[in-house]
Amino acid sequence: MGGELRITLKKSAIGRDKYFSKVLCGLGLRRLNQTVTRRDCPEIRGMINKISHMVVVEE
C-alpha cells in the first residue's frame, strides 16, 4: 500500500440507498465518468469495497 488509486464512477447513485450516495461523496465522486485520485490506504479500500459494483478502480 501507499500508492495511488484512480477511481471512476460508472453507475449512478439514483434510486439506491442514501448510504451509497454518502460513500460516493466521501470519495469525492459527484458525476458519472468522473475520475478522482486517492491514496491507497485501508480506509479508502473499505469505501471502494462498499461500492465496488458502481466504480472502476485502476492502480
CHARMM-style PDB file with segment names, atoms N, HN, CA, C and O in Angstrom:
ATOM      1  N   MET     1       0.835  -1.179   0.000  1.00  0.00      PROA
ATOM      2  CA  MET     1       0.000   0.000   0.000  1.00  0.00      PROA
ATOM      3  C   MET     1       0.878   1.240   0.000  1.00  0.00      PROA
ATOM      4  O   MET     1       2.096   1.154   0.159  1.00  0.00      PROA
ATOM      5  N   GLY     2       0.260   2.369  -0.176  1.00  0.00      PROA
ATOM      6  HN  GLY     2      -0.729   2.439  -0.305  1.00  0.00      PROA
ATOM      7  CA  GLY     2       0.996   3.601  -0.193  1.00  0.00      PROA
ATOM      8  C   GLY     2       1.006   4.266  -1.552  1.00  0.00      PROA
ATOM      9  O   GLY     2       1.427   5.418  -1.666  1.00  0.00      PROA
ATOM     10  N   GLY     3       0.552   3.570  -2.594  1.00  0.00      PROA
ATOM     11  HN  GLY     3       0.210   2.635  -2.501  1.00  0.00      PROA
ATOM     12  CA  GLY     3       0.478   4.143  -3.930  1.00  0.00      PROA
ATOM     13  C   GLY     3      -0.769   5.001  -4.073  1.00  0.00      PROA
ATOM     14  O   GLY     3      -1.310   5.515  -3.095  1.00  0.00      PROA
ATOM     15  N   GLU     4      -1.209   5.142  -5.314  1.00  0.00      PROA
ATOM     16  HN  GLU     4      -0.769   4.724  -6.109  1.00  0.00      PROA
ATOM     17  CA  GLU     4      -2.414   5.908  -5.567  1.00  0.00      PROA
ATOM     18  C   GLU     4      -3.394   5.074  -6.376  1.00  0.00      PROA
ATOM     19  O   GLU     4      -2.997   4.196  -7.142  1.00  0.00      PROA
ATOM     20  N   LEU     5      -4.671   5.357  -6.197  1.00  0.00      PROA
ATOM     21  HN  LEU     5      -4.993   6.069  -5.574  1.00  0.00      PROA
ATOM     22  CA  LEU     5      -5.742   4.675  -6.908  1.00  0.00      PROA
ATOM     23  C   LEU     5      -6.512   5.697  -7.729  1.00  0.00      PROA
ATOM     24  O   LEU     5      -6.790   6.802  -7.263  1.00  0.00      PROA
ATOM     25  N   ARG     6      -6.856   5.317  -8.956  1.00  0.00      PROA
ATOM     26  HN  ARG     6      -6.631   4.419  -9.334  1.00  0.00      PROA
ATOM     27  CA  ARG     6      -7.736   6.148  -9.777  1.00  0.00      PROA
ATOM     28  C   ARG     6      -9.111   5.494  -9.734  1.00  0.00      PROA
ATOM     29  O   ARG     6      -9.274   4.346 -10.145  1.00  0.00      PROA
ATOM     30  N   ILE     7     -10.091   6.227  -9.238  1.00  0.00      PROA
ATOM     31  HN  ILE     7      -9.959   7.160  -8.904  1.00  0.00      PROA
ATOM     32  CA  ILE     7     -11.438   5.697  -9.050  1.00  0.00      PROA
ATOM     33  C   ILE     7     -12.376   6.437  -9.994  1.00  0.00      PROA
ATOM     34  O   ILE     7     -12.434   7.667  -9.979  1.00  0.00      PROA
ATOM     35  N   THR     8     -13.113   5.686 -10.818  1.00  0.00      PROA
ATOM     36  HN  THR     8     -13.066   4.688 -10.829  1.00  0.00      PROA
ATOM     37  CA  THR     8     -14.034   6.271 -11.788  1.00  0.00      PROA
ATOM     38  C   THR     8     -15.443   5.778 -11.498  1.00  0.00      PROA
ATOM     39  O   THR     8     -15.668   4.576 -11.353  1.00  0.00      PROA
ATOM     40  N   LEU     9     -16.388   6.702 -11.412  1.00  0.00      PROA
ATOM     41  HN  LEU     9     -16.205   7.678 -11.530  1.00  0.00      PROA
ATOM     42  CA  LEU     9     -17.788   6.356 -11.173  1.00  0.00      PROA
ATOM     43  C   LEU     9     -18.421   5.925 -12.486  1.00  0.00      PROA
ATOM     44  O   LEU     9     -18.430   6.691 -13.449  1.00  0.00      PROA
ATOM     45  N   LYS    10     -18.952   4.706 -12.538  1.00  0.00      PROA
ATOM     46  HN  LYS    10     -18.945   4.083 -11.756  1.00  0.00      PROA
ATOM     47  CA  LYS    10     -19.540   4.168 -13.754  1.00  0.00      PROA
ATOM     48  C   LYS    10     -21.043   3.938 -13.663  1.00  0.00      PROA
ATOM     49  O   LYS    10     -21.699   3.799 -14.695  1.00  0.00      PROA
ATOM     50  N   LYS    11     -21.608   3.894 -12.461  1.00  0.00      PROA
ATOM     51  HN  LYS    11     -21.075   4.007 -11.622  1.00  0.00      PROA
ATOM     52  CA  LYS    11     -23.052   3.695 -12.302  1.00  0.00      PROA
ATOM     53  C   LYS    11     -23.594   4.752 -11.362  1.00  0.00      PROA
ATOM     54  O   LYS    11     -22.942   5.133 -10.390  1.00  0.00      PROA
ATOM     55  N   SER    12     -24.775   5.213 -11.657  1.00  0.00      PROA
ATOM     56  HN  SER    12     -25.305   4.903 -12.446  1.00  0.00      PROA
ATOM     57  CA  SER    12     -25.386   6.297 -10.894  1.00  0.00      PROA
ATOM     58  C   SER    12     -25.880   5.833  -9.527  1.00  0.00      PROA
ATOM     59  O   SER    12     -26.169   4.655  -9.318  1.00  0.00      PROA
ATOM     60  N   ALA    13     -25.968   6.782  -8.607  1.00  0.00      PROA
ATOM     61  HN  ALA    13     -25.733   7.740  -8.776  1.00  0.00      PROA
ATOM     62  CA  ALA    13     -26.491   6.500  -7.271  1.00  0.00      PROA
ATOM     63  C   ALA    13     -27.994   6.752  -7.196  1.00  0.00      PROA
ATOM     64  O   ALA    13     -28.602   6.561  -6.143  1.00  0.00      PROA
ATOM     65  N   ILE    14     -28.592   7.177  -8.299  1.00  0.00      PROA
ATOM     66  HN  ILE    14     -28.098   7.332  -9.154  1.00  0.00      PROA
ATOM     67  CA  ILE    14     -30.029   7.452  -8.316  1.00  0.00      PROA
ATOM     68  C   ILE    14     -30.789   6.151  -8.080  1.00  0.00      PROA
ATOM     69  O   ILE    14     -30.509   5.138  -8.721  1.00  0.00      PROA
ATOM     70  N   GLY    15     -31.741   6.182  -7.168  1.00  0.00      PROA
ATOM     71  HN  GLY    15     -31.968   7.005  -6.648  1.00  0.00      PROA
ATOM     72  CA  GLY    15     -32.559   5.016  -6.876  1.00  0.00      PROA
ATOM     73  C   GLY    15     -31.932   4.047  -5.898  1.00  0.00      PROA
ATOM     74  O   GLY    15     -32.514   2.999  -5.616  1.00  0.00      PROA
ATOM     75  N   ARG    16     -30.771   4.366  -5.379  1.00  0.00      PROA
ATOM     76  HN  ARG    16     -30.299   5.217  -5.609  1.00  0.00      PROA
ATOM     77  CA  ARG    16     -30.099   3.497  -4.412  1.00  0.00      PROA
ATOM     78  C   ARG    16     -30.223   4.091  -3.017  1.00  0.00      PROA
ATOM     79  O   ARG    16     -30.644   5.238  -2.862  1.00  0.00      PROA
ATOM     80  N   ASP    17     -29.861   3.322  -2.011  1.00  0.00      PROA
ATOM     81  HN  ASP    17     -29.519   2.391  -2.137  1.00  0.00      PROA
ATOM     82  CA  ASP    17     -29.918   3.812  -0.636  1.00  0.00      PROA
ATOM     83  C   ASP    17     -29.034   5.041  -0.471  1.00  0.00      PROA
ATOM     84  O   ASP    17     -28.048   5.210  -1.189  1.00  0.00      PROA
ATOM     85  N   LYS    18     -29.393   5.896   0.480  1.00  0.00      PROA
ATOM     86  HN  LYS    18     -30.194   5.759   1.064  1.00  0.00      PROA
ATOM     87  CA  LYS    18     -28.604   7.099   0.780  1.00  0.00      PROA
ATOM     88  C   LYS    18     -27.180   6.739   1.168  1.00  0.00      PROA
ATOM     89  O   LYS    18     -26.256   7.524   0.956  1.00  0.00      PROA
ATOM     90  N   TYR    19     -27.005   5.571   1.729  1.00  0.00      PROA
ATOM     91  HN  TYR    19     -27.756   4.933   1.901  1.00  0.00      PROA
ATOM     92  CA  TYR    19     -25.680   5.136   2.171  1.00  0.00      PROA
ATOM     93  C   TYR    19     -24.670   5.192   1.023  1.00  0.00      PROA
ATOM     94  O   TYR    19     -23.539   5.640   1.208  1.00  0.00      PROA
ATOM     95  N   PHE    20     -25.086   4.731  -0.171  1.00  0.00      PROA
ATOM     96  HN  PHE    20     -26.005   4.367  -0.321  1.00  0.00      PROA
ATOM     97  CA  PHE    20     -24.184   4.717  -1.309  1.00  0.00      PROA
ATOM     98  C   PHE    20     -23.821   6.131  -1.730  1.00  0.00      PROA
ATOM     99  O   PHE    20     -22.675   6.395  -2.095  1.00  0.00      PROA
ATOM    100  N   SER    21     -24.786   7.044  -1.684  1.00  0.00      PROA
ATOM    101  HN  SER    21     -25.717   6.830  -1.387  1.00  0.00      PROA
ATOM    102  CA  SER    21     -24.510   8.441  -2.030  1.00  0.00      PROA
ATOM    103  C   SER    21     -23.508   9.056  -1.073  1.00  0.00      PROA
ATOM    104  O   SER    21     -22.644   9.832  -1.482  1.00  0.00      PROA
ATOM    105  N   LYS    22     -23.622   8.713   0.200  1.00  0.00      PROA
ATOM    106  HN  LYS    22     -24.324   8.083   0.532  1.00  0.00      PROA
ATOM    107  CA  LYS    22     -22.701   9.262   1.190  1.00  0.00      PROA
ATOM    108  C   LYS    22     -21.288   8.723   0.999  1.00  0.00      PROA
ATOM    109  O   LYS    22     -20.315   9.457   1.174  1.00  0.00      PROA
ATOM    110  N   VAL    23     -21.169   7.451   0.644  1.00  0.00      PROA
ATOM    111  HN  VAL    23     -21.959   6.855   0.502  1.00  0.00      PROA
ATOM    112  CA  VAL    23     -19.843   6.887   0.380  1.00  0.00      PROA
ATOM    113  C   VAL    23     -19.229   7.548  -0.848  1.00  0.00      PROA
ATOM    114  O   VAL    23     -18.044   7.882  -0.839  1.00  0.00      PROA
ATOM    115  N   LEU    24     -20.018   7.742  -1.905  1.00  0.00      PROA
ATOM    116  HN  LEU    24     -20.980   7.470  -1.912  1.00  0.00      PROA
ATOM    117  CA  LEU    24     -19.522   8.409  -3.101  1.00  0.00      PROA
ATOM    118  C   LEU    24     -19.079   9.827  -2.791  1.00  0.00      PROA
ATOM    119  O   LEU    24     -18.044  10.276  -3.284  1.00  0.00      PROA
ATOM    120  N   CYS    25     -19.843  10.528  -1.988  1.00  0.00      PROA
ATOM    121  HN  CYS    25     -20.683  10.164  -1.588  1.00  0.00      PROA
ATOM    122  CA  CYS    25     -19.489  11.889  -1.595  1.00  0.00      PROA
ATOM    123  C   CYS    25     -18.186  11.888  -0.802  1.00  0.00      PROA
ATOM    124  O   CYS    25     -17.351  12.775  -0.977  1.00  0.00      PROA
ATOM    125  N   GLY    26     -18.012  10.913   0.054  1.00  0.00      PROA
ATOM    126  HN  GLY    26     -18.690  10.192   0.196  1.00  0.00      PROA
ATOM    127  CA  GLY    26     -16.793  10.807   0.840  1.00  0.00      PROA
ATOM    128  C   GLY    26     -15.562  10.578  -0.020  1.00  0.00      PROA
ATOM    129  O   GLY    26     -14.460  10.997   0.334  1.00  0.00      PROA
ATOM    130  N   LEU    27     -15.753   9.912  -1.150  1.00  0.00      PROA
ATOM    131  HN  LEU    27     -16.648   9.571  -1.437  1.00  0.00      PROA
ATOM    132  CA  LEU    27     -14.645   9.692  -2.077  1.00  0.00      PROA
ATOM    133  C   LEU    27     -14.445  10.885  -3.012  1.00  0.00      PROA
ATOM    134  O   LEU    27     -13.419  10.985  -3.685  1.00  0.00      PROA
ATOM    135  N   GLY    28     -15.424  11.783  -3.050  1.00  0.00      PROA
ATOM    136  HN  GLY    28     -16.257  11.701  -2.502  1.00  0.00      PROA
ATOM    137  CA  GLY    28     -15.319  12.956  -3.917  1.00  0.00      PROA
ATOM    138  C   GLY    28     -15.892  12.747  -5.299  1.00  0.00      PROA
ATOM    139  O   GLY    28     -15.592  13.511  -6.216  1.00  0.00      PROA
ATOM    140  N   LEU    29     -16.714  11.723  -5.466  1.00  0.00      PROA
ATOM    141  HN  LEU    29     -16.958  11.102  -4.721  1.00  0.00      PROA
ATOM    142  CA  LEU    29     -17.322  11.430  -6.758  1.00  0.00      PROA
ATOM    143  C   LEU    29     -18.710  12.046  -6.822  1.00  0.00      PROA
ATOM    144  O   LEU    29     -19.545  11.804  -5.950  1.00  0.00      PROA
ATOM    145  N   ARG    30     -18.955  12.844  -7.857  1.00  0.00      PROA
ATOM    146  HN  ARG    30     -18.276  13.040  -8.565  1.00  0.00      PROA
ATOM    147  CA  ARG    30     -20.238  13.528  -7.993  1.00  0.00      PROA
ATOM    148  C   ARG    30     -20.962  13.191  -9.290  1.00  0.00      PROA
ATOM    149  O   ARG    30     -22.188  13.082  -9.303  1.00  0.00      PROA
ATOM    150  N   ARG    31     -20.215  13.024 -10.387  1.00  0.00      PROA
ATOM    151  HN  ARG    31     -19.219  13.112 -10.377  1.00  0.00      PROA
ATOM    152  CA  ARG    31     -20.826  12.820 -11.692  1.00  0.00      PROA
ATOM    153  C   ARG    31     -20.367  11.495 -12.309  1.00  0.00      PROA
ATOM    154  O   ARG    31     -19.310  10.967 -11.964  1.00  0.00      PROA
ATOM    155  N   LEU    32     -21.180  10.973 -13.222  1.00  0.00      PROA
ATOM    156  HN  LEU    32     -22.039  11.402 -13.502  1.00  0.00      PROA
ATOM    157  CA  LEU    32     -20.801   9.768 -13.952  1.00  0.00      PROA
ATOM    158  C   LEU    32     -19.519  10.017 -14.744  1.00  0.00      PROA
ATOM    159  O   LEU    32     -19.304  11.111 -15.266  1.00  0.00      PROA
ATOM    160  N   ASN    33     -18.696   9.019 -14.825  1.00  0.00      PROA
ATOM    161  HN  ASN    33     -18.871   8.130 -14.402  1.00  0.00      PROA
ATOM    162  CA  ASN    33     -17.418   9.049 -15.539  1.00  0.00      PROA
ATOM    163  C   ASN    33     -16.410  10.028 -14.945  1.00  0.00      PROA
ATOM    164  O   ASN    33     -15.382  10.308 -15.561  1.00  0.00      PROA
ATOM    165  N   GLN    34     -16.690  10.541 -13.771  1.00  0.00      PROA
ATOM    166  HN  GLN    34     -17.525  10.313 -13.270  1.00  0.00      PROA
ATOM    167  CA  GLN    34     -15.715  11.392 -13.089  1.00  0.00      PROA
ATOM    168  C   GLN    34     -14.647  10.500 -12.463  1.00  0.00      PROA
ATOM    169  O   GLN    34     -14.955   9.449 -11.902  1.00  0.00      PROA
ATOM    170  N   THR    35     -13.395  10.925 -12.563  1.00  0.00      PROA
ATOM    171  HN  THR    35     -13.144  11.779 -13.019  1.00  0.00      PROA
ATOM    172  CA  THR    35     -12.279  10.169 -12.010  1.00  0.00      PROA
ATOM    173  C   THR    35     -11.590  10.996 -10.940  1.00  0.00      PROA
ATOM    174  O   THR    35     -11.309  12.179 -11.137  1.00  0.00      PROA
ATOM    175  N   VAL    36     -11.320  10.366  -9.806  1.00  0.00      PROA
ATOM    176  HN  VAL    36     -11.547   9.406  -9.646  1.00  0.00      PROA
ATOM    177  CA  VAL    36     -10.571  11.014  -8.735  1.00  0.00      PROA
ATOM    178  C   VAL    36      -9.367  10.137  -8.405  1.00  0.00      PROA
ATOM    179  O   VAL    36      -9.379   8.927  -8.630  1.00  0.00      PROA
ATOM    180  N   THR    37      -8.338  10.767  -7.871  1.00  0.00      PROA
ATOM    181  HN  THR    37      -8.327  11.750  -7.688  1.00  0.00      PROA
ATOM    182  CA  THR    37      -7.152  10.045  -7.439  1.00  0.00      PROA
ATOM    183  C   THR    37      -7.080  10.099  -5.925  1.00  0.00      PROA
ATOM    184  O   THR    37      -7.105  11.179  -5.336  1.00  0.00      PROA
ATOM    185  N   ARG    38      -6.991   8.952  -5.301  1.00  0.00      PROA
ATOM    186  HN  ARG    38      -6.970   8.075  -5.780  1.00  0.00      PROA
ATOM    187  CA  ARG    38      -6.920   8.874  -3.838  1.00  0.00      PROA
ATOM    188  C   ARG    38      -5.745   7.989  -3.463  1.00  0.00      PROA
ATOM    189  O   ARG    38      -5.350   7.112  -4.231  1.00  0.00      PROA
ATOM    190  N   ARG    39      -5.193   8.216  -2.288  1.00  0.00      PROA
ATOM    191  HN  ARG    39      -5.514   8.928  -1.664  1.00  0.00      PROA
ATOM    192  CA  ARG    39      -4.085   7.385  -1.828  1.00  0.00      PROA
ATOM    193  C   ARG    39      -4.605   5.994  -1.479  1.00  0.00      PROA
ATOM    194  O   ARG    39      -5.762   5.828  -1.093  1.00  0.00      PROA
ATOM    195  N   ASP    40      -3.757   5.027  -1.617  1.00  0.00      PROA
ATOM    196  HN  ASP    40      -2.817   5.162  -1.930  1.00  0.00      PROA
ATOM    197  CA  ASP    40      -4.117   3.635  -1.356  1.00  0.00      PROA
ATOM    198  C   ASP    40      -3.914   3.345   0.127  1.00  0.00      PROA
ATOM    199  O   ASP    40      -2.789   3.142   0.583  1.00  0.00      PROA
ATOM    200  N   CYS    41      -5.019   3.327   0.874  1.00  0.00      PROA
ATOM    201  HN  CYS    41      -5.933   3.491   0.504  1.00  0.00      PROA
ATOM    202  CA  CYS    41      -4.963   3.042   2.308  1.00  0.00      PROA
ATOM    203  C   CYS    41      -6.178   2.188   2.674  1.00  0.00      PROA
ATOM    204  O   CYS    41      -7.124   2.107   1.890  1.00  0.00      PROA
ATOM    205  N   PRO    42      -6.172   1.560   3.830  1.00  0.00      PROA
ATOM    206  CA  PRO    42      -7.288   0.679   4.209  1.00  0.00      PROA
ATOM    207  C   PRO    42      -8.642   1.387   4.253  1.00  0.00      PROA
ATOM    208  O   PRO    42      -9.663   0.775   3.940  1.00  0.00      PROA
ATOM    209  N   GLU    43      -8.669   2.664   4.634  1.00  0.00      PROA
ATOM    210  HN  GLU    43      -7.839   3.162   4.887  1.00  0.00      PROA
ATOM    211  CA  GLU    43      -9.930   3.390   4.720  1.00  0.00      PROA
ATOM    212  C   GLU    43     -10.561   3.567   3.341  1.00  0.00      PROA
ATOM    213  O   GLU    43     -11.763   3.368   3.167  1.00  0.00      PROA
ATOM    214  N   ILE    44      -9.745   3.941   2.373  1.00  0.00      PROA
ATOM    215  HN  ILE    44      -8.768   4.103   2.515  1.00  0.00      PROA
ATOM    216  CA  ILE    44     -10.248   4.127   1.012  1.00  0.00      PROA
ATOM    217  C   ILE    44     -10.629   2.788   0.407  1.00  0.00      PROA
ATOM    218  O   ILE    44     -11.644   2.693  -0.283  1.00  0.00      PROA
ATOM    219  N   ARG    45      -9.840   1.752   0.649  1.00  0.00      PROA
ATOM    220  HN  ARG    45      -9.015   1.829   1.209  1.00  0.00      PROA
ATOM    221  CA  ARG    45     -10.160   0.408   0.151  1.00  0.00      PROA
ATOM    222  C   ARG    45     -11.507  -0.073   0.696  1.00  0.00      PROA
ATOM    223  O   ARG    45     -12.281  -0.707  -0.023  1.00  0.00      PROA
ATOM    224  N   GLY    46     -11.783   0.227   1.963  1.00  0.00      PROA
ATOM    225  HN  GLY    46     -11.155   0.741   2.547  1.00  0.00      PROA
ATOM    226  CA  GLY    46     -13.058  -0.156   2.563  1.00  0.00      PROA
ATOM    227  C   GLY    46     -14.225   0.539   1.891  1.00  0.00      PROA
ATOM    228  O   GLY    46     -15.267  -0.072   1.652  1.00  0.00      PROA
ATOM    229  N   MET    47     -14.050   1.825   1.583  1.00  0.00      PROA
ATOM    230  HN  MET    47     -13.204   2.321   1.777  1.00  0.00      PROA
ATOM    231  CA  MET    47     -15.112   2.568   0.892  1.00  0.00      PROA
ATOM    232  C   MET    47     -15.331   2.009  -0.507  1.00  0.00      PROA
ATOM    233  O   MET    47     -16.467   1.889  -0.966  1.00  0.00      PROA
ATOM    234  N   ILE    48     -14.243   1.669  -1.176  1.00  0.00      PROA
ATOM    235  HN  ILE    48     -13.320   1.767  -0.803  1.00  0.00      PROA
ATOM    236  CA  ILE    48     -14.356   1.100  -2.526  1.00  0.00      PROA
ATOM    237  C   ILE    48     -15.058  -0.246  -2.478  1.00  0.00      PROA
ATOM    238  O   ILE    48     -15.859  -0.550  -3.362  1.00  0.00      PROA
ATOM    239  N   ASN    49     -14.778  -1.058  -1.469  1.00  0.00      PROA
ATOM    240  HN  ASN    49     -14.128  -0.811  -0.751  1.00  0.00      PROA
ATOM    241  CA  ASN    49     -15.430  -2.365  -1.353  1.00  0.00      PROA
ATOM    242  C   ASN    49     -16.938  -2.234  -1.190  1.00  0.00      PROA
ATOM    243  O   ASN    49     -17.682  -3.097  -1.656  1.00  0.00      PROA
ATOM    244  N   LYS    50     -17.401  -1.175  -0.541  1.00  0.00      PROA
ATOM    245  HN  LYS    50     -16.796  -0.474  -0.163  1.00  0.00      PROA
ATOM    246  CA  LYS    50     -18.840  -0.979  -0.340  1.00  0.00      PROA
ATOM    247  C   LYS    50     -19.560  -0.628  -1.637  1.00  0.00      PROA
ATOM    248  O   LYS    50     -20.733  -0.958  -1.813  1.00  0.00      PROA
ATOM    249  N   ILE    51     -18.850   0.047  -2.547  1.00  0.00      PROA
ATOM    250  HN  ILE    51     -17.897   0.315  -2.404  1.00  0.00      PROA
ATOM    251  CA  ILE    51     -19.491   0.484  -3.789  1.00  0.00      PROA
ATOM    252  C   ILE    51     -18.787  -0.098  -5.013  1.00  0.00      PROA
ATOM    253  O   ILE    51     -18.796   0.515  -6.081  1.00  0.00      PROA
ATOM    254  N   SER    52     -18.189  -1.251  -4.871  1.00  0.00      PROA
ATOM    255  HN  SER    52     -18.182  -1.749  -4.003  1.00  0.00      PROA
ATOM    256  CA  SER    52     -17.395  -1.846  -5.959  1.00  0.00      PROA
ATOM    257  C   SER    52     -18.226  -2.105  -7.218  1.00  0.00      PROA
ATOM    258  O   SER    52     -17.677  -2.155  -8.319  1.00  0.00      PROA
ATOM    259  N   HSD    53     -19.533  -2.269  -7.066  1.00  0.00      PROA
ATOM    260  HN  HSD    53     -19.979  -2.229  -6.171  1.00  0.00      PROA
ATOM    261  CA  HSD    53     -20.391  -2.519  -8.215  1.00  0.00      PROA
ATOM    262  C   HSD    53     -20.689  -1.244  -9.006  1.00  0.00      PROA
ATOM    263  O   HSD    53     -21.280  -1.306 -10.084  1.00  0.00      PROA
ATOM    264  N   MET    54     -20.281  -0.084  -8.472  1.00  0.00      PROA
ATOM    265  HN  MET    54     -19.800  -0.034  -7.597  1.00  0.00      PROA
ATOM    266  CA  MET    54     -20.572   1.199  -9.125  1.00  0.00      PROA
ATOM    267  C   MET    54     -19.320   1.880  -9.681  1.00  0.00      PROA
ATOM    268  O   MET    54     -19.433   2.843 -10.440  1.00  0.00      PROA
ATOM    269  N   VAL    55     -18.161   1.410  -9.325  1.00  0.00      PROA
ATOM    270  HN  VAL    55     -18.069   0.628  -8.708  1.00  0.00      PROA
ATOM    271  CA  VAL    55     -16.924   2.101  -9.711  1.00  0.00      PROA
ATOM    272  C   VAL    55     -15.949   1.165 -10.414  1.00  0.00      PROA
ATOM    273  O   VAL    55     -16.067  -0.058 -10.346  1.00  0.00      PROA
ATOM    274  N   VAL    56     -14.980   1.781 -11.093  1.00  0.00      PROA
ATOM    275  HN  VAL    56     -14.884   2.775 -11.148  1.00  0.00      PROA
ATOM    276  CA  VAL    56     -13.842   1.064 -11.695  1.00  0.00      PROA
ATOM    277  C   VAL    56     -12.596   1.632 -11.050  1.00  0.00      PROA
ATOM    278  O   VAL    56     -12.429   2.849 -10.968  1.00  0.00      PROA
ATOM    279  N   VAL    57     -11.709   0.738 -10.584  1.00  0.00      PROA
ATOM    280  HN  VAL    57     -11.845  -0.251 -10.651  1.00  0.00      PROA
ATOM    281  CA  VAL    57     -10.504   1.165  -9.882  1.00  0.00      PROA
ATOM    282  C   VAL    57      -9.284   0.744 -10.678  1.00  0.00      PROA
ATOM    283  O   VAL    57      -9.169  -0.405 -11.106  1.00  0.00      PROA
ATOM    284  N   GLU    58      -8.365   1.696 -10.872  1.00  0.00      PROA
ATOM    285  HN  GLU    58      -8.458   2.629 -10.525  1.00  0.00      PROA
ATOM    286  CA  GLU    58      -7.093   1.429 -11.528  1.00  0.00      PROA
ATOM    287  C   GLU    58      -5.986   1.725 -10.530  1.00  0.00      PROA
ATOM    288  O   GLU    58      -6.041   2.728  -9.817  1.00  0.00      PROA
ATOM    289  N   GLU    59      -5.001   0.873 -10.477  1.00  0.00      PROA
ATOM    290  HN  GLU    59      -4.956   0.059 -11.056  1.00  0.00      PROA
ATOM    291  CA  GLU    59      -3.904   1.080  -9.528  1.00  0.00      PROA
ATOM    292  C   GLU    59      -2.741   1.779 -10.196  1.00  0.00      PROA
ATOM    293  OT1 GLU    59      -1.724   2.038  -9.552  1.00  0.00      PROA
TER     294      GLU     59
END
